[in-house]
Amino acid sequence: MFGFANALLAFLALAAVLDFLPVLRRRLAPAAWWREERFLFTQQRGAARVKYGSWAFLLGLMVYEFIVVFNNSMARENWPWLQTRVSPVLDWVMYLCFGAKILLGTKYNGRSIVCAGALFFVARWVYFNGQNIWWLGLCVALLAAKDVPLRRAMKAMLACGVPTLALVEVLHFAGIIAPNAASERDGSYRLMFGYGHPNTFGGVVFGLVLAWVLLRRAKLTWPELAAVAAAGVFLMVGPKSRSAALCAFLLVSLLALAKLRTRKGPRPGGKVLAGGCAALVPLLAAVSYILPLFVVKIGPWANDIGPSWLKKLDDLLTCRISLAWAAYRVFDIKIAGQMLPDWPALDNIFVYLLYLTGPVMVVLVCALMMAALYGYARRGQWQAVACLVTMLAYGYMESQVTHLTSDPAVLLLCGAVFALPRERWMEE
């Protein structure tokens, strides 16, 4: 996808230059260029471009969902051509849909072009070093999401994800894919449900649950919250995916608090409360980076560490702290990221992105997350805040929050990415 990344950056740069020419020719005031939204390249057929641009994004989103949920299930072991022939074609379909939406189906003002263009420049820069296609796909999807109603995006994810996951489970329990459905760990069995790891299945299920929550938001009922809690119980008991299960329980708790807070109508948060929500990002980042510094190695195995309190916490997090400590000693931190081997497995998103994408991208991501949390809290959109806080907790335990299928809440960052007014952060 190097060619796509280069071409998209080149077209965005060309479009920005052409868009600024009227200012240089004094046909457009700089203030108007900065505020007023326009299409790139030409203003013709605006209504059709908005309509078909939205369709292109939704199609790309559904293709993305299918690639992850089906092509990356254990079906790839039965039918290798899914990975060698089908997935490359679907990748191109997905990226061309997103690219068409970005270049032809989206309106920008000067501020949006600068902010979004800078983000993609850094994303393309780190992609060339880390070569993680999922990270590039996430950034491109986020750019393409502008002006598409969040509810439509979530409906598209559910319309594709639910039947595709059901197909995987039917094939699995029919014995067609992954007939040996259990792996042994510490004397117990963790069911795979047709995937290569139970946490992969847990992430797919949790992503669909989160998509439903984002679709319903303020309309969520108590029975629906009970259903989300039941999904968490299933994830804890079935695949024993603790990270997804615990985050499901956290999500239910936060949504219940949001429901109680807004039972008499919307209640925007004050600056202190909103600032506290935003402060969760640097706080969790600091914990992620500082805790491994206290590790004392006392044995040959990855989790043979001290002191005892850190050992207990590390065991609870399935060696995530000790593996981060190992990464500190194995990798150098490179400003534009690097390719990562299979070991040590970095399931903490802050540590993972620090090495995969470098510190510049980490700062950008944290700034966007803080801006989103602050903005939604100030507007009183507490369901969005609950989803973002939950994904912060999930990211502390799983790096697959870089997949839209596990973290559809990343689309909530779209307003911050394009520096939109807060009243436009959730297009409806």
N, C-alpha and C positions, 0 to 999 in steps of 0.2 A: 504493500500500500504506500510505498515511498512516492510513487508517481502521483497518486491521488493527493497526498499531503502537500506535495510541492505545487501541483496544479491549483488546488484550492487556495493556498496562500498567495500564489501569483495572481489569480483572478480577484481575490479580495483586495490586494494591493492596487491592481489596475482600477478596480471599481472605486476605491477610495480616492485615487488621483482624479479620475473623471468626475467624481462627485464634488471635488473641491475646486474644479476649474471655474465654475461660475463665480466663486468668491474671488479668485485671482483676477477675473475679468470684470469685477465689480458689478456683476449682474445679480448677486445675492449677498445680503449682509452676513457677516460672520456669525452674528447672533442667531439669525434665522437658520443658517446652515447647522448650527450646533443644536437647535431645538426642533426644527420641523422634520418630519419623517418623509422619506422618499424611497422609491425602489432603486435598485442599482441598475446602471447602464441606460435604462429607458423607462419612461412612465406609462408606456402604452399598455393597454389591456390589464389594468390594475386589478379589477374585480376577478377576472379569470386567474390571474397569477396568485391572488390570495387563496382562492378556492382550490386550485390544483396544487399549489404549494403545500397547503394543509394536508391534502390527500397523500402527497408524496412523503411527507413526514410520517404520517400514520402508517403507510405501507412500509417504510423503512423500519419503523418501530416494531411492527409485527414480524418482519423478516428477522430482525435482531432477536426477538423473543424465540422464534422457531429455531434459529441456529443454536442458541444456548440450551433450550429445554429439550430439543429432540436430537440434534446432530451431536451435541456434547454429552448425551446420555450414553449408557453402555450399548446402545444400538450401533455405535461406531465400531464396536468389537465384532458384531455380527456382519455388518455391512461396511467395510473399510472405505468404500467409494463415497460414503457420506462426507468423510473428511477430505478425501483426495480430489473428488470431482464436484460434489454438490456444494459444500461449504464455500469454496473459492468463488463460485458463481453467485451464491447468495450474498457473500461479502460485497461483491461489486454492485449488486442490486441495491443493497442497503446503503452503501456509501454514495452511489449516484443519486438515490432518492434524497438523502440528507444534503448532498452538495447542491442539487437542483433547488431545494427549498431555501438554502442559505443564499444562493446567488440570484435566484429569479423570483422567489415567492415570499420574500421578507422585506419589510420597510425598515430603513435605518435613518437616524439623524447623525450628525457629526459625532456626538458623544457615544452613541452605540457603536459606530464604526471603530472608533479609537479603542474603546474598552474591549469589545469582542475580538477585534483584530489583534490586539496585544495578547489576549488570552490564547488565541489559536497560534500565534507566532511562537509563544513559549511551549505550547503543547506539541507543536510540530518539531520544535528544537529538541525537546526531551524524548520524543518518540524515536528520533533518529539514533539516539544513544541507547535507550532502554528497549526499543523495538517491541513494545507491548501493545498489540493491536487493540486490546480491550480498553486501554487508557485513551488511545486516539479515538476509538469509537464513542466513548463516553463524552469526550470533549466536543466532537462533531455533532453528536445528537443534542447536546445542550445548546449549541449554537443554532441548530435547526428548529428548536422547540419554540422560538419566539413567535408570539401572536397565535399559537395554537392553544385552544382552551384545554386546561389541564384535565377536565372531565373527559373530553374526547380522547386524549392520549391514554388515560387509564382504561377507558372502555376498549380501546384497541389492544392494549396489553392483555386484558382479561379475555377478550374474544379470541385471541390467539393462544395465550398461555394456558388457560384452563383446559380446553380440549386437547392441546398438545401434551400436557402433563398427564391427562387421563389416558391418552394413547400409549404413552410410555409405561404407565402402570398396568394397563391391560396386557401389553406385550410382555412385561416383566412377570406378572403373576400367571400368565399362560406358559411361561417357561421358554419363550422365544428369545428374549434378551436377558442376559445376566441370570441364568438359572440358579447359580450358586449365590443366593441372595444375602448371605450373612458372612461377616468377617469377625474373627475373634480378637478381642482386645481385653486384657486383664480378666480373663475368665468369663466374659459376658459377650453377647452377640449384639452387634449394631447393624440393623437392617439397612441395606443400601437403597432399596426401592427403585432399582434400575439405573443407579448412578454409580460413579466410581468412588464416591465417598459420601457418607451420610450427611456431612455438612453441606455438600453440594445440593443434595435433595432438600435439606433444611432451608438453604438460601432461596431456592426456587419457590418453595411453598410460602416462605415468609415474604418474598417479593410480591406474590399474588395477593396475600393478605393485606400488605401495605397498599397495593394498588386499589383494593376495595375500600380501604379506609380513606384514601385520597379522593376516591370517587364520591364517597358519601359525605365525608367531613362533618360539618355541623348537623347533618341530618342523621348521624349515627344514633341508633337506639340502644337501650340497655341489652336487649336480646342479641344485637349484633356484637356488642362488646363481649358478651358471654361467649359468642361463637369464636371470636378472636382468641379469648382465653382457652377455649377448647382446642383450638389449633395449636396453641402453645403446649398444652398437655400432651397432645398427640406427638408433637416434635420431641418432647422430652422422653416419652415412653417408647415410641416406635423406633425412629432412627437414632434416638438418644443424641440429637443435635442440640447440645445445651446452649450454645450461643444463640441460635435462632429462637429456642424456646424461652430463654430468659428475656430476650428482647421483646418477644410477644407479650410476656407478662408485664414488662415495663411499659410497653405501648398501651396496653389496656389500662394500667394505672394512670398514666398521663392523660389518656383520653377521658377517663372518668373524672379526673380533676378539671379538665377543660369543660366537660359537660356541666359539672356543678358550678363552675365559675360563670358560665354563659347561660344558665337556666333562665335568667330574667332579661336576657338580651346580650348583645355584644358588649364586652368590657375590655377596651384597649388597655394595655399595660403602660405603666409610667416608665420614665427613663431609667430609674433604678432597677426595676424588675426586668425590663428589656435588656439593660446592660448586664444583669446577672445571667440571663440566658446566653447572651453572646460570649460572656466570660468562660462558659463551659468549654469552649473550643481551646483556648490557650491553656486552660487548666488541665484538660485531658492530654493535650500534647506534652505539657511539662511532665506529667506523671509517666507518660509513655517513654520519654527520653531519659528521665532521671532515674527511675526505678532500676534499670539494668546496671547502673553505675554502682549500686550497692551489692552486686553479686560477688560472692567469694567462692571460687571453684575449689571443691573438696574431693572430687572423684572423677573417673574417666567418662561417665555418661553425661549427656547434655543437661539432665536435671539434678545432677549431684552438686548442689550448691548450698550455700549458707548465706546469711544467718537463717535460723529456723523459721522466723516469721515470713521471710521472703520465700523460703522453700515451700511453705504451706500455700502462699498466694500463687506461686508458680505452678504448683500441682493443680490448684483450682483452675488456673488458666491454661492447663495442658502445655506447660513448658514455654509459653509465649514470652515470658520474661527472660529465661535462660537462653532462648534462641536469639532474642534481640541482643543480649550480651555477646553471644557468639558472633553476630553480625558486626558488632563494634570492632571485633578483632580480626575478622576476615576481610571486610570491605573498607575501602576508602570512600569518603563522601565526595562525590563529584557534582559540580555545580549544575550540570545538565543531565544527571542520571547515568545509568549503566544497565547492562543486561545482568539479570540475577539468575544464578543456578538454582537447582532444586533444594539445596541445603545451604544455610539454614532457612527453614520455612518461616517467613515473616508474616504472621497473620494479624499483626497490629498495623492498622492502616497508616498511622503516623510514621512509624519506622519504615514500613514498606515503601511509602512514597518518598521518604527522605533518600533512600538508596536507589529506587527505580527512576524517579524523576528529578531528584536534586532539591536543594533548599529553596530555590526561586519558586518552583511550582508549589512546594509545600506552603510557602508564605501566601501565595495567591489563593490556594484552596482554602486555607484557614481564614483569610480575609473575607472571601465570598461567603463562607459558612457563617462567620460572625455577623456580616451585614444582613444575611437572610434571617437569622434568628432574631436579631434586633428589630428588623423591619416588620416581620410577622407578629412579634410580640407587641410592638407599638400599635399595630392595627387591630389587635385583639383576635387574630386568627390562630387560636390556641391549638387547633387540631394540626395545623402545619408545624407549629412549634414542637408539638408532641412527636410528630414523625421525624423531624430533624434531630431532636435530642436522642430519640431511640436509635437512629442510624449512627449517631456519634458513638453510642455504647456498642452497637454492632460492629462498627469499624475498629473499636479497640480490640475486638476478638477475631475479626475476619477481614481479610483483604478483598474478599469478593464484593464488597460494597462498590468496587469500581465497575461492576456489571449492572446495567440498568435492570436486569431481571431480578436481582436481589435488592436493588436500591432505587426504585422508581422515584423516591423522594428527592433524588438529585435534580429532578426537573423543577423543583421549587427554587433552585438557585438561578433560574433563567432571568428573573427580574434584576437580580444583583449583577449578573454577567453583563447585561446590556445597560446598566445604570438607568433603569426605567423608574418613573415615579411609582411610589408604593401602591397607589390605587390600581396600577396595572400589573401588579405582580402575579395575580391569578386571573388570566383572561378567561372570560366565561361566554 
